[in-house]
Amino acid sequence: MDAHAFTFASCALRALPSGALHWPEQSLLVVSDLHFGKSARLARRGGALLPPYETRATLARLDADLEATTAARVICLGDSFDDLTASDEMDEADRLWLLRLMAGRDWRWIEGNHDPGPGNIGGTHLAETRIGPLHFRHIAVAQATAEVSGHFHPKLTLAGQRRPCFLLSDPERLILPAYGAYTGGLDCGAAELALLMGPQALVIATGRRCLAVPYAATVQSSPRSSSFTR
């Protein structure tokens, strides 16, 4: 596993190529923006008809990361379900797969803008949570310190390919990429993200292996604004 090891707020962390964050000392795996049930939600609302396999693909990635890290604790940083109906309509086989992954683990669901309330899937449902010095929430806030969040689905363009990426501004904030299979992304140089990053910020691109580059270099070569449906 070609992870990128780094220190954030004095905590030794690992960015995984899948887009998950691993904190070995806490036996913790953190993922964001799973968006389970996105294809069903789009179909329900008359949108694009996508093959309904994104939940299964995301579960397979999560299963592999849990096996590789042997994490005993999991935090999902919001927008785990594409809306509150998605957890009720989850395919039974996918629901059983998820419940198997949750079994025996401390599993915390953070509320997101797509799933702003508790579902019926088990685990602990919270607006935000804290472990040691790190504060976990869905959307970054101004003047934060040691904050881990998601929501923006940051992406970096490298050699003509857009890759989901982590954004790191130590000790203020760490923004995770979207983990779900059917998720768009916001260019990491967009104004919304530039406002949150400090001068020494770092971009950690995911893919077959993680690659870290200075954030300043991406801002110089990226558009200053962008938009997508989160």
FILUM-470218 format. One record per residue (C-alpha): residue in three letters; x, y, z; residue number from 0. Coordinates in pm, whole numbers, plus 50000, padded with zeros to 5 digits. Layout:
N
site type:Ala&u:X&v:Y&w:Z&seq:NUM
...
//
This chain:
230
site type:Met&u:50000&v:50000&w:50000&seq:0
site type:Asp&u:50175&v:50317&w:49875&seq:1
site type:Ala&u:50041&v:50547&w:50146&seq:2
site type:His&u:50179&v:50890&w:50232&seq:3
site type:Ala&u:50281&v:50931&w:50597&seq:4
site type:Phe&u:50260&v:51280&w:50745&seq:5
site type:Thr&u:50211&v:51464&w:51075&seq:6
site type:Phe&u:49906&v:51677&w:51142&seq:7
site type:Ala&u:49853&v:51856&w:51474&seq:8
site type:Ser&u:50131&v:51635&w:51617&seq:9
site type:Cys&u:49945&v:51317&w:51511&seq:10
site type:Ala&u:50116&v:51059&w:51286&seq:11
site type:Leu&u:49870&v:50989&w:51003&seq:12
site type:Arg&u:49866&v:50808&w:50667&seq:13
site type:Ala&u:49686&v:50912&w:50350&seq:14
site type:Leu&u:49586&v:50593&w:50167&seq:15
site type:Pro&u:49570&v:50565&w:49786&seq:16
site type:Ser&u:49198&v:50488&w:49816&seq:17
site type:Gly&u:49125&v:50828&w:49974&seq:18
site type:Ala&u:49091&v:50698&w:50330&seq:19
site type:Leu&u:49284&v:50840&w:50624&seq:20
site type:His&u:49455&v:50601&w:50866&seq:21
site type:Trp&u:49559&v:50691&w:51221&seq:22
site type:Pro&u:49750&v:50381&w:51336&seq:23
site type:Glu&u:49796&v:50493&w:51697&seq:24
site type:Gln&u:49417&v:50513&w:51738&seq:25
site type:Ser&u:49341&v:50209&w:51517&seq:26
site type:Leu&u:49119&v:50452&w:51325&seq:27
site type:Leu&u:49011&v:50469&w:50960&seq:28
site type:Val&u:48840&v:50788&w:50839&seq:29
site type:Val&u:48646&v:50818&w:50512&seq:30
site type:Ser&u:48429&v:51095&w:50373&seq:31
site type:Asp&u:48147&v:51140&w:50125&seq:32
site type:Leu&u:48063&v:50776&w:50053&seq:33
site type:His&u:47734&v:50883&w:49890&seq:34
site type:Phe&u:47576&v:50539&w:49914&seq:35
site type:Gly&u:47264&v:50523&w:49696&seq:36
site type:Lys&u:47351&v:50809&w:49461&seq:37
site type:Ser&u:47229&v:50630&w:49148&seq:38
site type:Ala&u:46897&v:50547&w:49317&seq:39
site type:Arg&u:46852&v:50905&w:49438&seq:40
site type:Leu&u:46915&v:51046&w:49089&seq:41
site type:Ala&u:46667&v:50801&w:48936&seq:42
site type:Arg&u:46410&v:50879&w:49206&seq:43
site type:Arg&u:46431&v:51250&w:49126&seq:44
site type:Gly&u:46422&v:51210&w:48749&seq:45
site type:Gly&u:46794&v:51263&w:48691&seq:46
site type:Ala&u:47053&v:51066&w:48498&seq:47
site type:Leu&u:47016&v:50689&w:48504&seq:48
site type:Leu&u:47346&v:50541&w:48625&seq:49
site type:Pro&u:47427&v:50173&w:48672&seq:50
site type:Pro&u:47332&v:50099&w:49035&seq:51
site type:Tyr&u:47668&v:49956&w:49137&seq:52
site type:Glu&u:47839&v:50248&w:49313&seq:53
site type:Thr&u:47747&v:50128&w:49662&seq:54
site type:Arg&u:47900&v:49786&w:49595&seq:55
site type:Ala&u:48219&v:49940&w:49452&seq:56
site type:Thr&u:48254&v:50170&w:49752&seq:57
site type:Leu&u:48194&v:49885&w:49997&seq:58
site type:Ala&u:48461&v:49677&w:49824&seq:59
site type:Arg&u:48714&v:49958&w:49864&seq:60
site type:Leu&u:48617&v:50006&w:50229&seq:61
site type:Asp&u:48638&v:49633&w:50297&seq:62
site type:Ala&u:48990&v:49622&w:50151&seq:63
site type:Asp&u:49106&v:49920&w:50357&seq:64
site type:Leu&u:48967&v:49776&w:50679&seq:65
site type:Glu&u:49137&v:49444&w:50613&seq:66
site type:Ala&u:49469&v:49612&w:50529&seq:67
site type:Thr&u:49470&v:49845&w:50830&seq:68
site type:Thr&u:49285&v:49619&w:51081&seq:69
site type:Ala&u:49121&v:49938&w:51209&seq:70
site type:Ala&u:48893&v:49891&w:51511&seq:71
site type:Arg&u:48735&v:50237&w:51478&seq:72
site type:Val&u:48577&v:50411&w:51179&seq:73
site type:Ile&u:48458&v:50767&w:51129&seq:74
site type:Cys&u:48249&v:50852&w:50821&seq:75
site type:Leu&u:48268&v:51230&w:50774&seq:76
site type:Gly&u:47919&v:51295&w:50643&seq:77
site type:Asp&u:47730&v:51248&w:50316&seq:78
site type:Ser&u:47769&v:50877&w:50373&seq:79
site type:Phe&u:47423&v:50836&w:50217&seq:80
site type:Asp&u:47314&v:51044&w:49921&seq:81
site type:Asp&u:46996&v:51135&w:50108&seq:82
site type:Leu&u:46807&v:51013&w:50415&seq:83
site type:Thr&u:46597&v:50777&w:50203&seq:84
site type:Ala&u:46906&v:50599&w:50070&seq:85
site type:Ser&u:46974&v:50407&w:50391&seq:86
site type:Asp&u:46614&v:50276&w:50390&seq:87
site type:Glu&u:46635&v:50169&w:50025&seq:88
site type:Met&u:46978&v:50008&w:50042&seq:89
site type:Asp&u:46996&v:49673&w:49865&seq:90
site type:Glu&u:46973&v:49394&w:50122&seq:91
site type:Ala&u:47301&v:49234&w:50015&seq:92
site type:Asp&u:47479&v:49570&w:50040&seq:93
site type:Arg&u:47321&v:49638&w:50379&seq:94
site type:Leu&u:47442&v:49303&w:50511&seq:95
site type:Trp&u:47789&v:49370&w:50374&seq:96
site type:Leu&u:47799&v:49707&w:50550&seq:97
site type:Leu&u:47670&v:49559&w:50876&seq:98
site type:Arg&u:47942&v:49294&w:50859&seq:99
site type:Leu&u:48206&v:49566&w:50826&seq:100
site type:Met&u:48055&v:49755&w:51120&seq:101
site type:Ala&u:48033&v:49452&w:51348&seq:102
site type:Gly&u:48269&v:49476&w:51645&seq:103
site type:Arg&u:48394&v:49821&w:51547&seq:104
site type:Asp&u:48338&v:50165&w:51702&seq:105
site type:Trp&u:48157&v:50317&w:51402&seq:106
site type:Arg&u:48067&v:50688&w:51397&seq:107
site type:Trp&u:47850&v:50850&w:51132&seq:108
site type:Ile&u:47898&v:51229&w:51110&seq:109
site type:Glu&u:47601&v:51423&w:50973&seq:110
site type:Gly&u:47647&v:51582&w:50630&seq:111
site type:Asn&u:47442&v:51814&w:50414&seq:112
site type:His&u:47302&v:51515&w:50221&seq:113
site type:Asp&u:47226&v:51311&w:50536&seq:114
site type:Pro&u:47156&v:51566&w:50810&seq:115
site type:Gly&u:47005&v:51318&w:51056&seq:116
site type:Pro&u:47041&v:50967&w:51191&seq:117
site type:Gly&u:46971&v:50673&w:50964&seq:118
site type:Asn&u:46858&v:50325&w:51056&seq:119
site type:Ile&u:47185&v:50144&w:50992&seq:120
site type:Gly&u:47333&v:50128&w:51343&seq:121
site type:Gly&u:47652&v:50283&w:51471&seq:122
site type:Thr&u:47670&v:50620&w:51648&seq:123
site type:His&u:47525&v:50925&w:51470&seq:124
site type:Leu&u:47684&v:51260&w:51562&seq:125
site type:Ala&u:47700&v:51618&w:51437&seq:126
site type:Glu&u:48077&v:51606&w:51494&seq:127
site type:Thr&u:48323&v:51424&w:51716&seq:128
site type:Arg&u:48669&v:51455&w:51868&seq:129
site type:Ile&u:48949&v:51206&w:51928&seq:130
site type:Gly&u:49261&v:51333&w:52102&seq:131
site type:Pro&u:49352&v:51672&w:51951&seq:132
site type:Leu&u:49161&v:51613&w:51625&seq:133
site type:His&u:48812&v:51749&w:51561&seq:134
site type:Phe&u:48607&v:51565&w:51296&seq:135
site type:Arg&u:48319&v:51734&w:51110&seq:136
site type:His&u:48168&v:51737&w:50762&seq:137
site type:Ile&u:48234&v:52094&w:50645&seq:138
site type:Ala&u:48541&v:52300&w:50734&seq:139
site type:Val&u:48484&v:52614&w:50940&seq:140
site type:Ala&u:48685&v:52934&w:50957&seq:141
site type:Gln&u:48947&v:52970&w:51231&seq:142
site type:Ala&u:48955&v:52595&w:51292&seq:143
site type:Thr&u:49250&v:52413&w:51447&seq:144
site type:Ala&u:49328&v:52042&w:51410&seq:145
site type:Glu&u:49012&v:51995&w:51202&seq:146
site type:Val&u:48947&v:51695&w:50976&seq:147
site type:Ser&u:48660&v:51737&w:50727&seq:148
site type:Gly&u:48528&v:51642&w:50384&seq:149
site type:His&u:48242&v:51787&w:50174&seq:150
site type:Phe&u:48439&v:51956&w:49895&seq:151
site type:His&u:48556&v:51642&w:49706&seq:152
site type:Pro&u:48891&v:51809&w:49616&seq:153
site type:Lys&u:49062&v:51694&w:49296&seq:154
site type:Leu&u:49400&v:51762&w:49138&seq:155
site type:Thr&u:49480&v:51743&w:48766&seq:156
site type:Leu&u:49806&v:51560&w:48701&seq:157
site type:Ala&u:49929&v:51464&w:48352&seq:158
site type:Gly&u:49581&v:51527&w:48216&seq:159
site type:Gln&u:49407&v:51309&w:48477&seq:160
site type:Arg&u:49191&v:51435&w:48763&seq:161
site type:Arg&u:49276&v:51259&w:49086&seq:162
site type:Pro&u:49093&v:51290&w:49420&seq:163
site type:Cys&u:49324&v:51449&w:49676&seq:164
site type:Phe&u:49376&v:51537&w:50039&seq:165
site type:Leu&u:49440&v:51903&w:50128&seq:166
site type:Leu&u:49663&v:51961&w:50430&seq:167
site type:Ser&u:49725&v:52290&w:50609&seq:168
site type:Asp&u:49896&v:52203&w:50937&seq:169
site type:Pro&u:49787&v:52269&w:51209&seq:170
site type:Glu&u:49459&v:52419&w:51088&seq:171
site type:Arg&u:49283&v:52161&w:50875&seq:172
site type:Leu&u:49290&v:51845&w:50672&seq:173
site type:Ile&u:49026&v:51799&w:50399&seq:174
site type:Leu&u:48963&v:51446&w:50272&seq:175
site type:Pro&u:48870&v:51350&w:49916&seq:176
site type:Ala&u:48537&v:51187&w:49840&seq:177
site type:Tyr&u:48554&v:50810&w:49891&seq:178
site type:Gly&u:48238&v:50715&w:49699&seq:179
site type:Ala&u:48248&v:50569&w:49349&seq:180
site type:Tyr&u:48002&v:50815&w:49187&seq:181
site type:Thr&u:48132&v:51150&w:49310&seq:182
site type:Gly&u:48235&v:51459&w:49120&seq:183
site type:Gly&u:48498&v:51697&w:49249&seq:184
site type:Leu&u:48604&v:52055&w:49307&seq:185
site type:Asp&u:48940&v:52160&w:49163&seq:186
site type:Cys&u:49180&v:52200&w:49453&seq:187
site type:Gly&u:49280&v:52545&w:49325&seq:188
site type:Ala&u:48921&v:52674&w:49337&seq:189
site type:Ala&u:48857&v:52989&w:49539&seq:190
site type:Glu&u:48643&v:52803&w:49795&seq:191
site type:Leu&u:48941&v:52584&w:49885&seq:192
site type:Ala&u:49215&v:52844&w:49842&seq:193
site type:Leu&u:49051&v:53047&w:50119&seq:194
site type:Leu&u:49091&v:52751&w:50357&seq:195
site type:Met&u:49452&v:52664&w:50281&seq:196
site type:Gly&u:49761&v:52826&w:50435&seq:197
site type:Pro&u:50078&v:52931&w:50248&seq:198
site type:Gln&u:50258&v:52605&w:50332&seq:199
site type:Ala&u:49964&v:52379&w:50245&seq:200
site type:Leu&u:50015&v:52045&w:50077&seq:201
site type:Val&u:49814&v:51846&w:49822&seq:202
site type:Ile&u:49826&v:51466&w:49852&seq:203
site type:Ala&u:49692&v:51309&w:49534&seq:204
site type:Thr&u:49545&v:50959&w:49546&seq:205
site type:Gly&u:49561&v:50686&w:49283&seq:206
site type:Arg&u:49783&v:50380&w:49250&seq:207
site type:Arg&u:50009&v:50556&w:49498&seq:208
site type:Cys&u:49986&v:50882&w:49689&seq:209
site type:Leu&u:50184&v:51180&w:49563&seq:210
site type:Ala&u:50241&v:51499&w:49767&seq:211
site type:Val&u:50292&v:51837&w:49597&seq:212
site type:Pro&u:50290&v:52196&w:49731&seq:213
site type:Tyr&u:49945&v:52352&w:49722&seq:214
site type:Ala&u:50086&v:52680&w:49587&seq:215
site type:Ala&u:50192&v:52506&w:49265&seq:216
site type:Thr&u:49839&v:52379&w:49205&seq:217
site type:Val&u:49684&v:52721&w:49261&seq:218
site type:Gln&u:49913&v:52877&w:48999&seq:219
site type:Ser&u:49803&v:52624&w:48736&seq:220
site type:Ser&u:49437&v:52575&w:48832&seq:221
site type:Pro&u:49116&v:52775&w:48779&seq:222
site type:Arg&u:49022&v:52999&w:49070&seq:223
site type:Ser&u:48660&v:52892&w:49082&seq:224
site type:Ser&u:48462&v:52583&w:49001&seq:225
site type:Ser&u:48135&v:52420&w:49095&seq:226
site type:Phe&u:47969&v:52084&w:49118&seq:227
site type:Thr&u:47671&v:51929&w:49292&seq:228
site type:Arg&u:47771&v:51798&w:49635&seq:229
//
